[in-house]
């Protein structure tokens, strides 16, 4: 059970970090990352067993745009 849990955790962290890196490259900062602002989608195989997890970042109410002059 431990190895599966580590695999899912690593996938979640990777997806969040990749999304934040992408937003930062576009000059956007979320400013309110917390568990309540992450949505999950569990993808299951034909047997009903989970095989993948997809993370979506929500609630951009505190988000801001930065320019190149004032980091």
Secondary structure, DSSP 8 states (H G I E B T S, - for coil): -HHHHHHHHHHHHHHHHHHHHHHHHTTEE-----GGGEEEEEEE-TTS-EEEEEEEE---TT-EE--SS--
